[in-house]
Amino acid sequence: MKVELKTDNGNYFKSLSNVFFTFSILAILIIFCDVALKLGIISRHYQINYKCKLLSVEKSTTNFKNLSKISKLKNKQSIWEFCREVVK
């Protein structure tokens, strides 16, 4: 008569590696999303800075419209005041 004993050491290792792999993928996704959001904020900041400097040189309606879209300000006076603060 032959007796065999099954051990579940391999199953514990597989489940632990699956959990570690899942957490690693989630951490990488969170890091990439955070970097993408930060790059969007930085890009918006530099775009506002560039448009304000361009507005101080060339006072066209397209520059006002572009700054209105970016900064969500509606009238020209508030855009001027905003750009004075940004360009300083």
Secondary structure, DSSP 8 states (H G I E B T S, - for coil): --------HHHHHHHHHHHHHHHHHHHHHHHHHHHHHHHHHHHHHHHHHHHHHHHHH---HHHHHHHHHHH---SHHHHHHHHHHHH-
